[in-house]
Amino acid sequence: SDSGGWLSGRLVNVASPALLGGRLSAVGALHVRKTRTRFCAMSLPPEKASELKQIIHQQLTKMDVHSRIREVLAETIREELAPQHQQLSEEDLMKALIRRGIIDDVVKEVNFMTDMNDREVTSTPKPSTHFVDRQPPVLKKTNIDPTRRYLYLQVLGGKAFLEHLQEPEPLPGQICSTFTLCLHFRNQRFRSKPVPCACEPDFRDGFLLEVYKDSLGEGSKMADATTMLSICDPVHIVLIKMDTSGATMLVASYFLEWRSVLSAENRVTTVAAELFGVGSESKVSVGVLDIKLEMYPKLNKTLSQEIVNTQFALERQKTAEKERLFLVYAKQWWREYLQIRPSHNTRLVKIFAQDENGVNRPVCSYVRPLRAGRLLDTPRQAARFVSVLGYERAPVIGGGAGKQEQWCTLLAFLCSNKGDCEDHANLLCSLLLGFGLEAFVCVGTKAKGVPHAWVMTYGIDGAVTFWESLTGQRYIHNPVKPDDPPAVEQPKALYPYRTIGCVFNHQKFLANCQPSEAVEVCVFDLHDESKWKPMSGEAIKSVCSPSATTALPPFPPLCASAIDAATTSNELELQLRVLVAEHRKDLGFATVWDDQLSYLLSPALAAYELERTTGISSGNEEFQDAIRRAVPDGHTFKGFPIHFVYRNARRAFATCLRSPFCEEIVCCKGDQVRLAVRVRVFVYPEFACAVWIMFACKYRSIL
């Protein structure tokens, strides 16, 4: 949190009671269907399965079967579990439900369509996120364009996830930690359904990846085996774990070589992909994924294993040679830099950085122009988006003051929805380059010598602007001129940066060789080689251009948010009302809500977010006028706004109560006390969101 009381944290999902009820309904739906099939043999085509589950789920919700199951579960635990201290199985729960007649009631109430094959369901409900579809996905061949080439990648399951060896199987309705796979291949992104964490996680997902040509005018033509062999882009697979509180964690990042299918005899091949940990655990195996690869349409002619192996060997040899030549050049360049001034040895000149897999890569490969399509409209909106992604330093095993170096690939950063300052700076620089600005990542230090990374844009007129990627704030840089006489007033630096060692983007790398590395006296004339020592553009291009085999794979596109802003805002607001009422009840206070006052707080929250995005404050006059009209004479109004980047109501409320201003409002007592709370969720690409909350109260002043 900063001085203004604004708080930021990691993006997490709310573990709402609806999730518990939804998972119970899945169990109910499953057993209702089994019971029903005893009476009528109903054949169900796979494409109707999810539709039928949705109908059952809606009916169960209408019957309020969730609360009845919870009551039975509670009674069963009291009656049967307490004496023997044994584990309660799903079978025990089902027996209790049958004994109470709940299953029979459900079967009577649920109305099945008489002919699912011939008739379409009249209503098309939104897909439910409350339960996991256990049925393996069926590839619908009718959806495949016969003129295109596809790689069908099936994940058949996982094994040897030994960290979860002792993890018990979750009971029905129990919230548990989950695994999710995220894939990226040639500008296409996919996400698997979450599965419970286990030693052998039940991954059952298929992904249809289009394999297309790159050359101009060739994109619409079907790629043959020889063409596909020259496509060296791997399938990037990222494994994310979400715990019971909704916090995400990057577990593994894997680059799958898919071209082995081109030489498979039956045109199908299976791969056991061993996943390794990230950061300091990059040499430790975390588990194995069983993957099946298949080409559609079937290849007319497969390549020989020898040809495929030769291609791989040539690529490895070419990559190794490019890396060797760049390393030789970088060493020579560094020696020349040290000869300018021996003290340069202490400057933060970062040429290589380790990714999440512990692989050393040139820093220029972490930045590339990235266009956000219709998802972001302005550079400042892009800065706001990056700032609401969670900030978390790479963990260090054993604690201590050391900083684990880990620059994440973009897919790993976006999927885990959090990262270090370098990850934020790399993404912001890439987005600003996509908007046509000349942007650079700056590596240096802030207060107390803490290493830091931020972004700089260089205007045509030479104007230099710093962008803090963790907050979205912008600072104009006006250098101090030490040679001016003392009477001349010098500009005061408003930014938090102290020293700067180097700047880089996807094409340039420049090291600061001015006498002082202090940012405030630094002159950013990047074309003056006496102030900034550049690396060879050709050398950088050889290892960092998109066509270079040593570079990171092409950047994934940004995805639109899957969060419904209005629904999420309402849910959080209701949960906060309950928490406030419970808190006041514990203190012996009654709670009366003023819905109109709550509604009047909305413009203020919208204005706060607009100001964070654009730097422009507006609408304050109307807000003040509305509040004055809503608060009668002789009454006092108090309001407390606060900002989060996660959606956990309980965690947010606990944080708010640590502020004496908020506690004063929530615990307000007096005559005619009326309380108000308003939540406004602003969604951004991926799963990023800005959550604004305002607590307010009005009461009659008694002197």
Beta strands, then each sheet from edge to edge (+ up, - down):
strand 1: 150-159
strand 2: 178-185
strand 3: 188-191
strand 4: 195-196
strand 5: 205-210
strand 6: 235-242
strand 7: 248-256
strand 8: 268-276
strand 9: 285-296
strand 10: 352-354
strand 11: 360-362
strand 12: 390-391
strand 13: 418-419
strand 14: 439-446
strand 15: 451-458
strand 16: 464-467
strand 17: 474-477
strand 18: 497-504
strand 19: 509-512
strand 20: 532-534
strand 21: 635-644
strand 22: 671-683
strand 23: 689-700
sheet 1: 5+ 1- 9+ 8-
sheet 2: 3+ 2- 4+
sheet 3: 3+ 2- 6+ 7-
sheet 4: 10+ 11-
sheet 5: 12+ 13+
sheet 6: 17+ 16- 15+ 14- 18+ 19- 20+
sheet 7: 21+ 23- 22+
end
